[in-house]
Amino acid sequence: MAAAARPWRMAEAGLRLMARVSPNSGRDRVDGVMETAKGAALKVRVRAAPESGEANAAVESVVAQWLGLARTRVTVARGHTSRVKTLAIGGEPRALEALVAARVAALR
C-alpha cells in the first residue's frame, strides 16, 4: 500500500491511525479505508451516540478489538468532537505497523 494511501503513520511510542467514524450505526465494525479531506482514514462504525464521549470510547474499543490489542492501548488523541479522529496506538511502532497493514489488507 502506498504511503499516501495508508491511514496510519509511525510515532515515537506507537502509531497514529486516522479513523472516519459513523456513530449511531447498526453495528460496531471496521469497514475498510476511505479518503477524507484529511487523507486516508479507517472507516469505523459504532452503535454509540456522539454524546458524553460514548462514541469515542466505542471507537477505541472497536479498533482495539479489531487489532487484538488491549483496550487501554488505543486512545482518541485528536478530533474528539469530529467524525475524523486520530487514534494513538501504544506499542512498538514497527510491530504495530505490520499488524495494522495486515488487518487493512484483510479488509479488501
C-alpha positions as CSV (number, residue, x, y, z in Angstrom):
1,M,0.0,0.0,0.0
2,A,1.4,3.4,-0.9
3,A,2.4,5.6,2.0
4,A,-0.1,8.3,0.9
5,A,-3.0,5.8,1.0
6,R,-2.2,4.4,4.4
7,P,-4.4,5.7,7.3
8,W,-1.5,5.3,9.8
9,R,1.9,6.8,10.5
10,M,4.6,5.7,12.9
11,A,5.1,7.7,16.0
12,E,7.7,7.6,18.8
13,A,5.6,5.4,21.1
14,G,3.5,3.5,18.6
15,L,1.2,4.5,15.7
16,R,-1.2,7.3,14.8
17,L,-4.2,6.0,13.0
18,M,-6.8,8.2,11.2
19,A,-10.4,7.0,11.6
20,R,-13.6,8.3,10.0
21,V,-16.3,7.4,12.5
22,S,-20.0,6.8,11.8
23,P,-21.9,6.9,15.2
24,N,-25.4,5.6,15.7
25,S,-24.7,2.7,13.3
26,G,-26.5,-0.6,13.4
27,R,-23.3,-2.5,14.5
28,D,-19.8,-1.9,15.7
29,R,-17.2,-2.7,13.0
30,V,-14.3,-1.6,10.8
31,D,-15.4,-1.4,7.2
32,G,-12.2,-0.5,5.3
33,V,-10.2,2.5,4.2
34,M,-11.6,5.7,2.7
35,E,-10.3,9.1,1.5
36,T,-11.3,12.1,3.6
37,A,-10.3,15.8,3.3
38,K,-7.5,15.0,5.8
39,G,-6.2,11.9,3.9
40,A,-6.8,8.2,4.1
41,A,-8.8,7.0,7.1
42,L,-10.1,3.8,8.5
43,K,-13.9,3.5,8.3
44,V,-15.3,2.7,11.7
45,R,-18.9,2.3,12.6
46,V,-20.1,2.4,16.2
47,R,-23.6,1.9,17.7
48,A,-22.9,4.6,20.4
49,A,-24.3,8.1,20.1
50,P,-21.9,11.0,19.9
51,E,-22.8,12.2,23.4
52,S,-20.7,12.4,26.5
53,G,-17.7,10.7,24.9
54,E,-19.6,7.5,24.3
55,A,-18.8,7.3,20.6
56,N,-15.1,8.0,21.3
57,A,-14.9,5.2,23.9
58,A,-16.7,2.9,21.4
59,V,-14.2,3.7,18.6
60,E,-11.3,2.9,21.0
61,S,-12.9,-0.4,21.9
62,V,-13.8,-1.4,18.3
63,V,-10.3,-0.6,16.9
64,A,-8.6,-2.4,19.9
65,Q,-10.7,-5.5,19.4
66,W,-10.1,-5.4,15.6
67,L,-6.4,-5.3,16.2
68,G,-6.5,-7.8,19.0
69,L,-5.0,-5.4,21.5
70,A,-5.9,-4.4,25.0
71,R,-8.5,-1.6,25.0
72,T,-6.1,0.7,27.0
73,R,-3.6,0.7,24.2
74,V,-5.9,2.7,21.8
75,T,-7.0,6.3,22.7
76,V,-8.5,9.2,20.7
77,A,-5.7,11.7,20.5
78,R,-7.3,14.3,18.3
79,G,-10.7,15.0,16.9
80,H,-12.8,14.3,20.0
81,T,-15.8,16.2,18.5
82,S,-15.1,15.4,14.9
83,R,-16.0,12.4,12.7
84,V,-12.4,12.2,11.6
85,K,-10.2,11.3,14.6
86,T,-6.6,10.5,15.2
87,L,-6.1,7.4,17.3
88,A,-2.9,6.8,19.3
89,I,-2.0,3.2,19.5
90,G,0.7,2.4,22.1
91,G,3.4,-0.2,21.5
92,E,6.4,-1.0,19.4
93,P,5.9,1.1,16.1
94,R,7.2,-1.5,13.6
95,A,5.2,-4.4,15.0
96,L,2.1,-2.2,15.2
97,E,2.6,-1.1,11.6
98,A,2.9,-4.7,10.4
99,L,-0.3,-5.6,12.4
100,V,-2.3,-2.7,11.0
101,A,-1.1,-3.3,7.5
102,A,-2.1,-7.0,7.7
103,R,-5.6,-6.1,9.1
104,V,-6.2,-3.4,6.5
105,A,-5.1,-5.8,3.7
106,A,-7.6,-8.4,5.0
107,L,-10.5,-5.9,4.6
108,R,-10.1,-5.8,0.8
